[in-house]
Amino acid sequence: MMDVRWVTGFLDTPSRAASPVSAEAFWQAVTGSGLSARRGPGGEFATLVPAGGDAYLRVQVVGDGPARAHLDLHVEDVPAQARRAVTLGAVVVLDEEDLVVLRSPAGLPFCLVAWRGEAVRPAGGRSLVDQMCLDVPVGGFDAEADFWAALTGWQRRPGSLPEFDFLVRPDGMPLRLLLQRVDAAAGMHLDLACTDRAAEVAWHVSLGATVVAVYERWTTLRDPAGRVYCVTDRPV
């Protein structure tokens, strides 16, 4: 069983976007975070630094593709867990020993990275980014859900609506993994819990987001880079 010690949500923004900096500023405002010094060969990486607790959201400027999200799993033995992931059906895209980039059976990108002692989940305020939703085509949903359950060792359970399943995260883990059956290509997006959805959505729009659709329990939006995410009616 993989011993996932921490999880990080990555916000990947293409360099051709109108302004990767404006997208990063948007997420700083939404999460009440600071921005770390940039790192990487081209300064493409930075961390959203919370007011308290350990960081679990990061930003990256990428060369191509749409603005999107991906998941990092922090483990103690990256090479061993990468080999295990492959036996479960993942494909290695890049192997740098302490960083391995993979794709799940449905094609979802994720990374295995070294755990650096992160343990304290930041507290929320009016809202909190607390969930990564894995959007999975209906035809391959069960195989993909079983893959993630086996990979993390987290129990798979049915959600509150028939299109959802979720994995039971350990206490203290900053992001829950939700799986959604979709009639579209596979992808990932972040979800926020909030105390007042209407007020939260209005605030996001004032910061540069646009509303895509409104549902009974959540609102789907796009951030300034065009990345889809959701604001949901769930306790913070």
Steps between C-alpha positions, in 0.01 A plus 500: 500500500625849417556713808381840375625748758370821336328619184548816295272654242689658209357778285664474156474812285636514142748777426285605205212588735406869511688528829616208716581762763138616516383140546748455785388827659139379475577181691703692757196716567253212504707295743640787710851374423835660436723400211841343556816588310491347154711193429587269213727558200270767359334609822191303403411372848372675812308404814183656636607554861212482752476723806525191718572130448692335219471593133289275280440715191762588241510678165692416185542673165497236225584519133180376340152361549203657676511638853440199721570335835695193604574312820829431680517212746775538761659169601811383684643273228429648156671233282332211683157661486545585133568134425189408696291755311610344172390156616156650567474637145673841504746604228822688577540824302815635670729349762738724695535265800356736764230615257309260277229623262238238409163460333216296643318237291252771390786734408490730802845650577636481853838511670671307775728727703706467815325576829671783691316472830177682412233413756287799600189571291426875472171618646230656287324832532208607280609225260763231459648311206452150640433263209647383172233364269606237249272519197488153347313380188214269590632202305822475697377637830513188717847400384631852561334528841641163602846611381498809723366305796773238460769762438421706810365226724197723567160331512265568209143595591193620308432872506187692589394504132513201261766657275752524784725271700764618745804363681511523879803714579699451821462755777703813432529451124434836331319380187224244461484308172159506332431302182231615257349308211506724191414478131818681403877460504675418826628789707540643849370813668510654846193554718445749779273455800337818626251638752306720252517389136326802349731743679806289422419481130437875484838561662675270251333678210621834637853354497475399134325161491208427269200280579457197274194334656295501819374174653302415809806432716788667318599768250756437227731789410811578294792689650678779305705239310188304398550218750180333621433466873195479726363679805288259702249496784707312755620593851846651517 
